[in-house]
């Protein structure tokens, strides 16, 4: 299994200097993840963790996962056909979408949308398999904590978020609004993001381009609904795609492999 050598950068989460937080930028530097056999690359930002809140250090994607990466997963662009068949025993890939799931908003560089929680989790399994790291969806506690490090003032929301007031009722390319104080883009708005709640059930956080300012932020929380896939004409309805949820996407977190003493 190929393990990507991270490219070390000089930007760190500066909000972790408070004494009760685990400030370990030397052990957990920012890195750029790549997918073997593709040109896909994305930034992973260290989050220091907080023992008071029970949050251990982890990395989180600087942006939402884009179609560039998700298409590789869905269509098997990560290697030759023979390799894809071999990997099928270890990783389940979604069915091909029957319509354009980007809803015409934009594709390359845009947040993946209309994907089910199952599809988001399967992507994490595949990404872990490809890179040798431990990727998964954020827990609600992790996502909220990362969001809190860069919390955006309401009066300046338009600088940081695509929402009802400026998005023209569609998603936009990731990273085109300013990064928050933690170095993350689009935690507010653009696509709402799949996370795993404390009860183990899926939840979406952050709000989306459809929401007013009041519907955005670290506390914005919506449970999935059957209405999100109501118009799917397939029988049975897809477990991978959400025909009526063109506002739901996700970002990934990566955990340090403490059992192996891994320091990225």
TARACOR-V457759 format. One record per residue. N is the residue number from 1. RES is the residue in three letters. SS is DSSP state (H for helix, E for strand, C for the rest). PHI is phi as a letter, one per 20 degrees, with the letter a starting at -180 (* if undefined). PSI is psi in radians with two decimals (NA if undefined). Layout:
BEGIN
n	res	ss	phi	psi
N	RES	SS	PHI	PSI
N	RES	SS	PHI	PSI
END
This chain:
BEGIN
n	res	ss	phi	psi
1	UNK	C	*	2.30
2	UNK	C	e	2.30
3	UNK	C	d	2.13
4	UNK	C	f	2.33
5	UNK	C	e	2.06
6	UNK	C	f	2.59
7	UNK	C	e	1.99
8	UNK	C	f	2.35
9	UNK	C	d	3.13
10	UNK	C	d	0.12
11	UNK	C	e	2.26
12	UNK	C	c	2.85
13	UNK	C	f	1.86
14	UNK	H	f	-0.20
15	UNK	H	f	-0.01
16	UNK	H	e	0.31
17	UNK	H	e	-0.17
18	UNK	C	f	2.48
19	UNK	C	f	-0.50
20	UNK	C	e	-0.02
21	UNK	E	e	2.72
22	UNK	C	e	1.66
23	UNK	C	e	1.81
24	UNK	C	c	0.99
25	UNK	C	f	-0.49
26	UNK	C	f	-0.66
27	UNK	C	e	-0.49
28	UNK	C	c	1.23
29	UNK	C	f	2.78
30	UNK	C	g	2.55
31	UNK	E	b	2.86
32	UNK	E	d	2.12
33	UNK	E	e	2.48
34	UNK	E	c	2.81
35	UNK	C	d	2.06
36	UNK	C	g	2.33
37	UNK	C	n	0.08
38	UNK	C	c	3.02
39	UNK	C	e	0.12
40	UNK	C	f	2.34
41	UNK	E	b	2.51
42	UNK	E	b	2.66
43	UNK	E	e	2.43
44	UNK	E	d	2.19
45	UNK	E	d	2.31
46	UNK	E	f	2.42
47	UNK	E	d	2.22
48	UNK	C	f	-0.40
49	UNK	C	n	2.92
50	UNK	E	b	1.89
51	UNK	C	f	-0.48
52	UNK	C	f	-0.68
53	UNK	C	e	-0.09
54	UNK	C	m	0.45
55	UNK	E	d	2.06
56	UNK	C	e	2.79
57	UNK	C	g	2.56
58	UNK	E	b	3.01
59	UNK	E	d	2.62
60	UNK	E	c	2.57
61	UNK	E	f	2.38
62	UNK	C	f	-0.58
63	UNK	C	c	3.03
64	UNK	C	f	2.68
65	UNK	C	f	2.37
66	UNK	E	d	2.91
67	UNK	H	f	-0.53
68	UNK	H	g	-0.77
69	UNK	H	e	-0.72
70	UNK	H	f	-0.60
71	UNK	H	f	-0.66
72	UNK	H	g	-0.76
73	UNK	H	f	-0.88
74	UNK	H	f	-0.79
75	UNK	H	e	0.01
76	UNK	C	m	0.63
77	UNK	C	f	0.07
78	UNK	C	e	0.15
79	UNK	C	r	3.07
80	UNK	C	f	2.88
81	UNK	H	g	-0.69
82	UNK	H	f	-0.73
83	UNK	H	f	-0.70
84	UNK	H	f	-0.68
85	UNK	H	f	-0.66
86	UNK	H	f	-0.74
87	UNK	H	f	-0.40
88	UNK	C	g	-0.48
89	UNK	C	f	-0.44
90	UNK	C	d	-0.50
91	UNK	C	c	2.27
92	UNK	C	e	2.23
93	UNK	C	d	2.63
94	UNK	C	f	2.79
95	UNK	C	f	2.69
96	UNK	C	f	2.41
97	UNK	C	f	2.53
98	UNK	C	e	-0.23
99	UNK	C	c	3.02
100	UNK	C	f	1.87
101	UNK	C	f	-0.13
102	UNK	C	e	-0.05
103	UNK	C	m	0.31
104	UNK	C	m	0.13
105	UNK	C	f	-0.59
106	UNK	C	q	2.72
107	UNK	C	c	-1.34
108	UNK	C	g	2.17
109	UNK	C	n	-0.01
110	UNK	E	e	2.66
111	UNK	E	f	2.36
112	UNK	C	f	2.39
113	UNK	C	c	3.03
114	UNK	C	m	0.37
115	UNK	E	d	2.41
116	UNK	C	f	2.91
117	UNK	H	f	-0.66
118	UNK	H	f	-0.73
119	UNK	H	f	-0.68
120	UNK	H	f	-0.74
121	UNK	H	f	-0.67
122	UNK	H	f	-0.63
123	UNK	H	g	-0.73
124	UNK	H	f	-0.69
125	UNK	H	f	-0.80
126	UNK	H	f	-0.77
127	UNK	H	f	-0.69
128	UNK	H	f	-0.74
129	UNK	H	f	-0.70
130	UNK	H	f	-0.61
131	UNK	H	d	-0.35
132	UNK	C	n	0.07
133	UNK	C	e	3.04
134	UNK	E	d	1.60
135	UNK	E	d	2.58
136	UNK	E	a	3.10
137	UNK	E	f	2.64
138	UNK	C	f	2.58
139	UNK	E	f	2.80
140	UNK	H	g	-0.68
141	UNK	H	f	-0.74
142	UNK	H	f	-0.82
143	UNK	H	f	-0.81
144	UNK	H	f	-0.69
145	UNK	H	f	-0.80
146	UNK	H	f	-0.69
147	UNK	H	f	-0.71
148	UNK	H	f	-0.49
149	UNK	H	f	-0.42
150	UNK	C	c	0.49
151	UNK	C	g	2.35
152	UNK	C	e	2.31
153	UNK	C	f	2.41
154	UNK	H	g	-0.63
155	UNK	H	f	-0.31
156	UNK	H	d	0.32
157	UNK	H	g	-0.61
158	UNK	H	f	-0.38
159	UNK	H	f	-0.41
160	UNK	H	d	-0.26
161	UNK	C	c	2.51
162	UNK	E	e	2.04
163	UNK	C	b	-3.06
164	UNK	C	g	-0.56
165	UNK	C	f	-0.28
166	UNK	C	b	-0.05
167	UNK	C	e	-0.15
168	UNK	C	l	0.62
169	UNK	C	l	0.72
170	UNK	C	b	2.84
171	UNK	C	f	2.88
172	UNK	C	c	2.90
173	UNK	E	g	2.44
174	UNK	C	f	2.61
175	UNK	C	m	0.21
176	UNK	C	e	-0.14
177	UNK	C	e	2.86
178	UNK	C	f	2.62
179	UNK	C	f	2.60
180	UNK	C	f	-3.09
181	UNK	C	f	-0.36
182	UNK	C	e	0.01
183	UNK	C	n	0.20
184	UNK	C	d	2.51
185	UNK	C	d	2.54
186	UNK	C	m	0.47
187	UNK	C	f	-0.57
188	UNK	C	e	2.31
189	UNK	E	m	-2.79
190	UNK	C	m	-1.79
191	UNK	C	d	2.37
192	UNK	E	f	2.77
193	UNK	E	c	2.29
194	UNK	E	f	2.33
195	UNK	E	c	3.01
196	UNK	E	d	2.07
197	UNK	C	f	2.96
198	UNK	C	f	-0.43
199	UNK	C	e	0.10
200	UNK	C	n	-0.07
201	UNK	C	e	2.66
202	UNK	E	f	2.61
203	UNK	E	b	2.67
204	UNK	E	d	2.48
205	UNK	E	c	2.75
206	UNK	E	n	-0.39
207	UNK	C	n	2.99
208	UNK	C	c	-3.06
209	UNK	C	f	-0.29
210	UNK	C	e	-0.28
211	UNK	C	e	2.60
212	UNK	C	f	2.97
213	UNK	H	g	-0.65
214	UNK	H	f	-0.32
215	UNK	H	e	0.16
216	UNK	C	d	2.88
217	UNK	E	o	-3.12
218	UNK	E	f	-0.45
219	UNK	E	e	-0.11
220	UNK	E	f	2.16
221	UNK	E	b	2.21
222	UNK	E	c	2.29
223	UNK	C	e	2.57
224	UNK	C	f	2.72
225	UNK	C	c	2.64
226	UNK	H	g	-0.45
227	UNK	H	f	-0.33
228	UNK	H	f	-0.25
229	UNK	H	c	0.46
230	UNK	C	f	-0.62
231	UNK	C	e	0.07
232	UNK	C	f	2.08
233	UNK	C	e	-0.12
234	UNK	C	f	2.60
235	UNK	C	c	2.01
236	UNK	C	f	2.89
237	UNK	C	f	2.64
238	UNK	C	f	2.46
239	UNK	C	e	-0.10
240	UNK	C	d	-0.53
241	UNK	E	c	2.62
242	UNK	C	c	1.81
243	UNK	C	f	-0.44
244	UNK	C	d	0.35
245	UNK	C	c	1.03
246	UNK	C	f	0.36
247	UNK	C	c	0.09
248	UNK	E	d	2.18
249	UNK	E	c	-2.63
250	UNK	C	a	2.85
251	UNK	C	c	2.88
252	UNK	E	d	2.75
253	UNK	E	d	2.74
254	UNK	E	c	2.33
255	UNK	E	d	2.47
256	UNK	C	f	2.49
257	UNK	C	e	1.43
258	UNK	H	f	-0.48
259	UNK	H	f	-0.47
260	UNK	H	e	0.04
261	UNK	C	m	0.47
262	UNK	C	f	2.31
263	UNK	C	c	2.00
264	UNK	C	f	NA
END
